[in-house]
Amino acid sequence: MPSTVGAELVRELALELRSAALPMHGAHAGRELAGDARAAGGDVTFAIDEAAERALEAFLEARAPSVACYSEDRGLAIPDGAREVLVVDPVDGTRPALAGFESCCVSVAAAPLADGVRMGDVRIGCVVEIPSGAVFLAERGRGLLESPPVALSGNRDLDRMFWTFGFRGRPARPLVEVLGDLIDRSSVRGGTFDLGSACFDVTRVITGQLDAYVEPGPLLLETPGLRAEFERVGQGSVLNNSPYDLAAAVLCATEAGAIVSDARGEPLDERPLLGSGPDYQMSIVASANAALHERILASVSAGAERIAARATAPNRASSGH
């Protein structure tokens, strides 16, 4: 059956959501909490998120009533007869948006609706910057259909690396332990940033503004005791990147020629697309070139090993070894 969701519809939806969010960009009214409920992904829902979600519902009702949708705040909705699904983060980078910063985006990805649908099944991805309206639009196998100029960095030196990571909802001390060597090496001759939006972070690699985006959060969950730390910082929820954070941006980055994997170097294609709990969350390293990517992965692996060793050290001491 021919697809009813094309690149133009995905693009139009992303721009419609941008229009809904833009009036609250930098406005204190957007910081109001939308009731006491948590979003499907575990984060709190602000007024700006609620406005964009309402715009999403109206668009789907009018333009794509037979298409399923997974959104950050409301989870999965499947109308009768649905064969395709849109994976939507109406405001990726809510906190930068509320502060009036540049680093906030709309993310829309399209994939077939099927059991076991994966990140690698995403056909179309669109990221729109909320302040500027800049569009990144990709179709699998066809490259970037629309974007600012692609300028992947040729830098391979960790000391000269300009890169970004994220602290929202992650326990700071173990995260810094994993990333500390990279932070120290690049702090003088390069630059480190927490920009608050996974979509913005990944697309900065495309534009050449950054060399890499490194987010090892789920890797830390493998260390005994750290899940409780994530839940403490997340106020009861584990908060890492979910598929709706990454689906569109990862497709745009790979179609632009960037190197993308999880923090162990494994591809993201086999990761489940529809879900947002800890089992669905994923680490990511997005780099401008393969040589830099390998060096980042080696540093992250060494940091993860240090965390694991520290977690087991008290047990060894208490056992007398």
C-alpha positions in Angstrom: 0.0 0.0 0.0 1.5 3.4 -1.0 2.6 5.6 1.9 0.3 8.4 2.9 3.0 10.2 4.9 5.6 12.0 2.7 8.4 14.4 3.4 6.2 17.4 2.7 3.6 16.4 5.3 6.3 15.7 7.9 7.8 19.1 7.2 4.4 20.9 7.4 3.7 19.3 10.8 7.1 20.3 12.1 6.6 23.9 11.0 3.0 24.0 12.5 4.4 22.8 15.8 7.1 25.5 15.6 4.4 28.1 15.1 2.6 26.9 18.2 5.7 27.0 20.4 7.2 30.2 19.1 4.9 32.7 21.0 6.1 31.1 24.3 9.8 31.1 23.4 11.4 33.1 26.2 8.1 33.8 27.8 7.7 33.2 31.6 4.1 32.1 30.9 5.5 29.0 29.2 7.1 27.9 32.4 3.9 27.1 34.1 3.4 23.4 34.8 0.6 21.7 32.9 -1.0 20.1 35.9 0.7 17.4 38.1 0.9 14.7 35.5 4.3 13.5 34.1 4.8 13.2 30.3 5.0 9.6 28.9 8.7 10.0 28.9 8.8 10.8 32.6 9.7 14.5 32.4 7.4 17.3 33.6 5.1 19.0 31.1 5.3 22.8 30.8 2.7 25.1 29.3 4.8 25.4 26.1 4.8 21.6 25.7 1.0 21.5 26.2 0.4 24.2 23.6 2.5 22.3 21.1 0.8 19.0 21.9 -2.6 20.6 21.2 -1.3 21.8 17.9 -0.2 18.3 17.1 -3.6 16.8 17.9 -5.3 19.4 15.7 -2.9 18.8 12.8 -3.4 15.1 12.9 -7.2 15.3 13.1 -7.3 17.6 10.1 -4.5 16.3 7.9 -3.6 12.7 8.9 -6.4 11.2 10.9 -5.4 7.6 9.9 -1.8 7.9 11.0 -0.6 6.7 14.4 1.5 9.0 16.6 3.9 8.7 19.5 4.6 12.0 21.2 6.7 12.8 24.2 3.8 13.9 26.4 1.0 11.6 25.4 2.7 8.4 24.3 1.2 6.2 21.5 -2.2 6.8 19.9 -3.2 4.4 17.1 -6.4 5.1 15.1 -8.2 2.3 13.3 -6.5 1.2 10.2 -3.2 3.0 10.9 -0.2 1.7 8.8 2.3 4.4 9.6 3.4 6.2 12.7 4.8 9.7 13.4 7.3 9.9 16.3 7.1 13.5 17.6 8.9 15.6 20.1 6.9 18.9 19.8 9.5 20.8 21.8 12.9 19.3 22.2 14.9 21.6 24.5 11.9 22.8 26.5 14.2 24.5 29.1 16.3 26.4 26.6 13.1 27.5 24.8 11.7 28.8 28.1 14.9 30.7 28.7 14.7 32.3 25.2 17.8 30.5 24.0 18.5 29.3 20.4 18.9 25.6 21.2 15.3 24.3 20.9 13.7 22.4 18.1 10.7 20.4 16.9 11.4 16.8 15.9 9.1 14.7 13.6 10.0 11.3 12.2 7.9 8.9 10.1 8.1 5.1 10.0 5.9 2.1 9.1 3.6 1.0 12.0 4.6 -2.6 12.7 5.4 -4.9 15.5 9.0 -4.4 16.5 9.5 -1.2 14.5 13.1 0.1 15.0 15.1 3.2 14.7 16.4 1.9 11.4 12.9 1.8 10.0 12.5 5.6 10.1 11.9 6.8 6.5 11.7 10.5 7.0 13.0 12.9 9.6 12.6 16.6 10.1 14.1 18.9 12.7 13.0 22.6 12.8 14.7 25.1 15.0 12.1 27.0 16.9 13.7 30.5 17.0 15.1 30.6 13.5 12.8 28.3 11.6 15.8 26.5 10.0 14.7 23.1 8.6 16.7 19.9 8.4 14.7 17.4 6.3 16.0 13.9 5.3 14.7 10.8 3.6 16.4 7.5 4.1 18.6 6.8 1.1 18.0 10.2 -0.5 20.1 12.3 1.8 19.2 15.7 3.1 16.4 17.2 1.1 16.6 20.5 2.9 19.1 21.9 5.5 21.5 24.7 6.2 24.9 24.1 4.5 26.5 20.8 5.5 30.0 21.4 6.9 31.2 18.3 8.8 34.3 19.0 10.8 37.6 17.4 9.8 39.0 17.7 13.4 40.3 14.4 14.8 42.0 15.8 17.9 40.3 15.5 21.3 42.2 18.5 22.6 40.7 20.7 19.8 37.2 19.2 20.0 34.1 21.4 20.2 31.4 19.2 21.6 28.2 18.9 23.7 26.6 16.7 26.3 23.6 16.9 28.6 23.0 16.9 32.3 19.2 17.2 32.5 17.9 14.4 34.8 21.3 12.7 35.0 23.4 12.5 38.2 26.2 14.9 37.7 29.1 13.2 39.6 29.1 9.9 37.7 28.4 11.6 34.4 31.4 13.8 34.9 33.5 10.8 35.9 32.7 9.2 32.5 33.2 12.4 30.5 35.9 14.0 32.6 38.9 13.2 30.5 37.1 14.6 27.4 36.1 17.7 29.3 39.6 18.3 30.6 41.3 17.7 27.3 39.1 20.0 25.3 38.5 22.8 27.9 41.2 25.1 26.7 42.0 24.5 23.0 38.4 23.3 22.3 35.0 23.9 23.9 32.4 22.0 25.9 28.7 22.9 26.1 25.4 21.7 27.6 22.9 23.1 25.2 19.8 21.3 26.4 18.4 19.7 23.2 19.4 16.4 21.7 18.1 17.5 18.3 20.0 20.8 18.3 23.1 19.0 19.5 23.1 16.4 16.7 22.3 19.0 14.0 25.2 21.2 15.1 27.4 18.3 14.0 25.8 18.7 10.5 26.5 22.4 10.4 30.1 22.1 11.6 29.5 24.2 14.7 30.3 21.2 16.8 32.6 18.2 16.2 30.5 15.8 18.4 27.6 15.1 20.7 28.3 12.6 23.5 25.5 11.3 25.7 26.4 8.1 27.7 23.5 8.2 30.2 22.1 4.7 29.7 25.6 3.2 29.9 25.8 4.4 33.5 22.6 2.5 34.4 24.6 -0.7 34.1 26.6 0.2 37.1 25.2 -1.1 40.4 23.5 1.6 42.5 23.3 4.3 39.8 19.7 3.6 38.8 18.7 4.9 42.3 20.8 8.0 41.6 19.0 8.6 38.3 15.7 8.3 40.0 16.7 10.7 42.7 17.8 13.3 40.2 14.8 12.6 37.9 12.4 12.9 40.9 11.2 9.3 40.5 11.9 8.9 36.8 14.9 7.8 34.8 15.6 10.5 32.3 17.8 9.8 29.3 17.3 10.2 25.5 14.3 8.4 24.2 13.5 7.5 20.6 11.4 10.6 20.1 14.5 12.7 21.0 16.7 11.2 18.4 14.8 9.5 15.6 14.6 12.5 13.2 18.0 14.0 14.1 19.9 10.7 13.8 18.4 10.2 10.3 19.4 13.7 9.3 22.9 13.2 10.6 23.6 9.9 9.0 22.2 11.1 5.7 24.5 14.0 6.0 27.5 11.7 6.4 28.1 12.0 10.2 29.0 8.9 12.3 26.4 7.9 14.8 26.4 5.0 17.3 25.6 4.3 21.0 28.2 4.9 23.6 29.6 1.4 23.1 30.0 1.9 19.3 26.9 -0.2 18.4 24.5 1.1 15.7 21.2 2.6 16.8 19.2 1.0 14.0 18.1 -2.0 16.0 16.9 0.0 19.0 13.1 0.1 19.4 11.4 3.2 18.0 8.1 3.3 20.1 8.7 3.7 23.8 10.2 6.0 26.4 11.0 4.1 29.6 14.5 3.0 30.6 14.4 -0.1 28.4 13.9 2.2 25.3 16.3 4.9 26.2 19.6 5.0 24.4 23.1 6.5 24.7 24.5 8.3 21.6 27.8 9.5 20.2 27.4 11.5 17.0 30.7 12.6 15.5 31.8 14.5 12.3 34.2 11.8 11.3 35.2 8.2 12.0 38.6 8.9 13.5 37.2 11.3 16.1 34.4 8.9 16.8 36.7 6.1 17.7 38.8 8.3 20.1 35.6 9.5 21.8 34.4 5.9 22.3 37.7 4.9 23.8 37.6 7.7 26.3 34.0 7.0 27.3 34.7 3.3 27.7 37.6 4.1 30.0 35.4 6.4 32.1 32.7 3.8 32.4 35.3 1.3 33.6 36.4 3.7 36.3 32.8 4.1 37.5 32.3 0.3 37.6 35.5 -0.2 39.5 34.5 2.4 42.1 31.1 0.8 42.5 32.6 -2.6 43.4 35.5 -1.3 45.5 33.6 -1.2 48.8 32.4 -4.8 48.3 36.0 -5.9 47.9 37.1 -4.0 51.0 34.3 -5.4 53.1 35.1 -8.9 52.1 38.7 -8.6 53.2 40.2 -8.7 49.7 
